[in-house]
Amino acid sequence: MGSQDDYILNVSNLSVELQSQTILEDISFKLKRGMTLAIVGPNGAGKTVLFKALLNLMPHTGKVDWSNRVKIGYVPQHFSVSDIPITVKEFLLFKSASGMENALSSVGLDSEEVLNKRLNILSGGQLRRALIAWAIIDSPEVLLFDEPTTGVDLDSEESIYRMLKELEKKNNITILLISHSTHIIEQYSDYMLALNRCVTFFGESKEIADPSIQKIIYGEPVCVHVKE
């Protein structure tokens, strides 16, 4: 239990309804600064919808209270670059004219190698890293990652999550990520919030290894109230 200043995000009774269908119902949780929270649950549980509501990109009821003047970076799950004929440098310039080399170095990319390459010829791993560089180039306090390793091989996936953990520790960044991987959730997040329209579980990420917890997360939804 910490003071109110320890929390960077406070969500209260968040609900989302689309075309008369309830997608999320009565979601409440708090997140402390410098923590990594994994958002988990079956397909269609509302994980990406939650991210969009947190970013005020989707109509919702309830309250989403971020710390005052918090700066947020976001990497979506799907980002098509097949028809975008711009280089990595031009892409990063949309966000900031400075800090390119530091941002690329932080995500394990060589600026001399990739800055002048077009996005649509990067490998899957390079593209995901470039997107993360774009998200962190202006030094956000919070990063939201919707399955940040979509389309990359297992070796690249592991290295990307290690890199995210290093960013969290080095810069005291708060991270929210969506993942289906039990290993990733257990190894690279502190807490997990399970959704299946409502909150079905909230607790330490290490508990994902417990088969009974997995049954709660991926079985029939049973709503729970997250304690303060």
C-alpha positions as CSV (number, residue, x, y, z in Angstrom):
1,M,0.0,0.0,0.0
2,G,1.5,3.3,-1.0
3,S,0.6,7.0,-1.0
4,Q,-1.6,8.4,-3.8
5,D,1.5,9.9,-5.4
6,D,3.0,6.4,-5.9
7,Y,0.3,5.7,-8.5
8,I,0.6,6.8,-12.1
9,L,-2.7,5.5,-13.2
10,N,-6.1,5.0,-11.4
11,V,-8.9,3.4,-13.4
12,S,-12.4,3.4,-11.8
13,N,-15.5,1.7,-13.1
14,L,-14.4,1.8,-16.8
15,S,-16.9,0.4,-19.2
16,V,-17.0,0.4,-23.0
17,E,-20.0,-0.3,-25.2
18,L,-19.9,-0.7,-29.0
19,Q,-23.0,-1.1,-31.1
20,S,-25.1,-1.9,-28.1
21,Q,-22.6,-4.6,-27.0
22,T,-20.7,-4.4,-23.8
23,I,-17.0,-4.9,-24.5
24,L,-15.6,-3.9,-21.1
25,E,-17.6,-3.7,-17.8
26,D,-16.7,-2.0,-14.6
27,I,-12.9,-2.2,-14.9
28,S,-11.1,-0.8,-11.8
29,F,-7.4,-1.0,-11.0
30,K,-4.4,1.1,-9.9
31,L,-0.8,1.0,-11.2
32,K,2.3,2.2,-9.4
33,R,5.1,4.1,-11.0
34,G,8.0,2.0,-12.4
35,M,6.0,-1.2,-12.6
36,T,5.2,-3.4,-15.6
37,L,1.6,-4.6,-15.9
38,A,0.7,-7.4,-18.3
39,I,-2.8,-7.3,-19.6
40,V,-3.9,-10.9,-20.3
41,G,-6.9,-12.9,-21.3
42,P,-8.5,-14.9,-24.2
43,N,-8.9,-13.4,-27.7
44,G,-11.8,-11.0,-27.8
45,A,-11.5,-10.2,-24.1
46,G,-11.2,-6.5,-24.6
47,K,-7.5,-6.0,-24.1
48,T,-6.8,-3.7,-27.0
49,V,-10.1,-1.9,-26.3
50,L,-8.8,-1.2,-22.8
51,F,-5.6,0.4,-24.2
52,K,-7.6,2.6,-26.5
53,A,-9.9,3.7,-23.7
54,L,-6.8,4.5,-21.5
55,L,-5.5,6.7,-24.3
56,N,-8.9,8.3,-24.7
57,L,-9.1,7.0,-28.3
58,M,-12.5,5.3,-27.6
59,P,-15.7,6.5,-25.9
60,H,-16.1,5.1,-22.4
61,T,-17.7,5.6,-19.1
62,G,-16.0,5.7,-15.7
63,K,-12.8,7.4,-14.9
64,V,-9.2,7.1,-16.2
65,D,-7.0,9.3,-14.1
66,W,-3.3,9.6,-15.2
67,S,-0.8,11.6,-13.1
68,N,-0.7,15.2,-14.0
69,R,1.0,16.0,-17.3
70,V,2.1,12.4,-17.8
71,K,3.7,11.7,-21.2
72,I,2.7,8.4,-22.8
73,G,4.2,6.3,-25.7
74,Y,2.2,3.7,-27.5
75,V,3.1,0.9,-29.9
76,P,0.0,-0.8,-31.6
77,Q,-0.1,-4.5,-32.4
78,H,-0.7,-3.9,-36.1
79,F,1.2,-1.2,-38.1
80,S,1.2,-1.7,-41.8
81,V,4.2,-0.1,-43.6
82,S,3.8,-1.8,-47.0
83,D,2.5,1.4,-48.5
84,I,4.6,3.9,-46.5
85,P,7.6,4.9,-48.6
86,I,9.5,6.7,-45.8
87,T,12.8,6.0,-44.1
88,V,13.3,5.3,-40.4
89,K,14.8,8.9,-40.1
90,E,11.7,10.5,-41.7
91,F,9.4,8.4,-39.5
92,L,11.2,9.4,-36.3
93,L,11.1,13.1,-37.4
94,F,7.3,13.0,-37.1
95,K,7.9,12.7,-33.3
96,S,11.1,14.5,-32.7
97,A,14.0,16.2,-34.4
98,S,16.5,15.2,-31.7
99,G,17.4,12.0,-29.8
100,M,17.2,9.6,-32.8
101,E,20.6,7.9,-32.2
102,N,19.9,7.5,-28.5
103,A,16.4,6.1,-29.1
104,L,17.7,3.6,-31.7
105,S,20.6,2.6,-29.6
106,S,18.3,2.0,-26.6
107,V,16.3,-0.5,-28.7
108,G,19.4,-2.2,-30.1
109,L,19.5,-0.7,-33.5
110,D,22.5,0.9,-35.3
111,S,21.6,4.3,-36.5
112,E,24.1,4.3,-39.3
113,E,22.6,1.0,-40.5
114,V,18.9,1.8,-40.3
115,L,18.3,5.5,-40.4
116,N,18.2,5.8,-44.2
117,K,16.4,2.5,-44.7
118,R,12.7,2.5,-45.7
119,L,10.4,1.1,-43.1
120,N,8.9,-1.4,-45.5
121,I,12.3,-3.2,-46.1
122,L,13.1,-3.7,-42.4
123,S,12.9,-7.2,-40.9
124,G,10.1,-7.9,-38.5
125,G,12.3,-7.5,-35.5
126,Q,13.9,-4.3,-36.8
127,L,10.5,-2.8,-37.5
128,R,9.2,-3.6,-34.0
129,R,12.3,-2.0,-32.5
130,A,11.9,1.1,-34.8
131,L,8.3,1.5,-33.6
132,I,9.5,1.2,-30.0
133,A,12.2,3.8,-30.7
134,W,9.5,6.1,-32.0
135,A,7.5,5.6,-28.8
136,I,10.4,6.4,-26.5
137,I,12.2,9.2,-28.5
138,D,10.5,12.0,-26.5
139,S,11.2,10.3,-23.1
140,P,7.7,9.2,-22.0
141,E,7.0,8.2,-18.4
142,V,4.6,5.5,-19.6
143,L,4.8,3.0,-22.4
144,L,1.8,1.0,-23.8
145,F,2.7,-2.1,-25.9
146,D,0.0,-4.1,-27.6
147,E,1.8,-7.4,-28.3
148,P,5.0,-5.6,-29.1
149,T,6.7,-8.7,-30.7
150,T,4.0,-9.5,-33.2
151,G,5.6,-10.9,-36.4
152,V,9.1,-11.5,-35.0
153,D,10.9,-14.8,-34.3
154,L,11.4,-16.2,-30.8
155,D,15.0,-15.0,-30.4
156,S,14.0,-11.5,-31.4
157,E,11.0,-11.7,-29.1
158,E,13.1,-12.5,-26.1
159,S,15.7,-9.8,-26.8
160,I,12.9,-7.2,-27.2
161,Y,11.4,-8.0,-23.9
162,R,14.8,-7.9,-22.2
163,M,15.3,-4.5,-23.7
164,L,11.9,-3.3,-22.4
165,K,12.8,-4.5,-18.9
166,E,16.1,-2.6,-19.1
167,L,14.2,0.6,-20.2
168,E,11.9,0.2,-17.2
169,K,14.7,-0.1,-14.7
170,K,17.0,2.5,-16.3
171,N,14.4,5.2,-16.8
172,N,11.8,4.3,-14.1
173,I,9.3,3.9,-16.9
174,T,5.9,2.4,-16.2
175,I,4.9,-0.2,-18.8
176,L,1.6,-1.8,-19.8
177,L,1.8,-4.6,-22.2
178,I,-0.5,-7.1,-23.8
179,S,0.8,-10.6,-24.2
180,H,-0.4,-14.2,-24.6
181,S,2.9,-15.8,-23.6
182,T,3.0,-17.3,-20.2
183,H,6.8,-17.1,-20.1
184,I,6.9,-13.5,-21.1
185,I,4.2,-12.5,-18.6
186,E,6.0,-14.4,-15.8
187,Q,9.6,-13.2,-16.6
188,Y,9.0,-9.6,-17.8
189,S,6.1,-8.1,-15.9
190,D,5.5,-7.4,-12.2
191,Y,1.7,-7.7,-12.1
192,M,-1.0,-9.0,-14.4
193,L,-4.6,-7.9,-15.0
194,A,-6.8,-10.5,-16.6
195,L,-9.7,-9.4,-18.7
196,N,-12.7,-11.3,-20.1
197,R,-15.1,-8.4,-20.5
198,C,-14.6,-7.7,-16.8
199,V,-11.6,-8.2,-14.5
200,T,-11.2,-11.9,-13.7
201,F,-7.9,-11.7,-11.9
202,F,-5.4,-9.2,-10.6
203,G,-2.2,-10.2,-8.9
204,E,1.6,-10.8,-9.2
205,S,2.7,-12.1,-12.6
206,K,4.5,-15.1,-11.1
207,E,1.1,-16.6,-10.4
208,I,0.5,-17.2,-14.1
209,A,2.5,-20.5,-13.7
210,D,-0.3,-21.9,-11.5
211,P,-2.7,-24.0,-13.5
212,S,-5.6,-23.0,-11.4
213,I,-4.9,-19.3,-12.1
214,Q,-4.6,-20.1,-15.8
215,K,-8.1,-21.7,-15.6
216,I,-9.5,-18.5,-14.0
217,I,-7.9,-16.3,-16.7
218,Y,-8.7,-18.3,-19.8
219,G,-11.9,-20.1,-18.6
220,E,-15.4,-18.9,-18.1
221,P,-15.4,-15.3,-17.0
222,V,-16.0,-14.7,-13.3
223,C,-15.8,-11.0,-12.4
224,V,-13.8,-10.0,-9.4
225,H,-13.3,-6.6,-7.6
226,V,-9.7,-5.4,-7.4
227,K,-8.9,-4.5,-3.8
228,E,-7.2,-1.2,-3.0
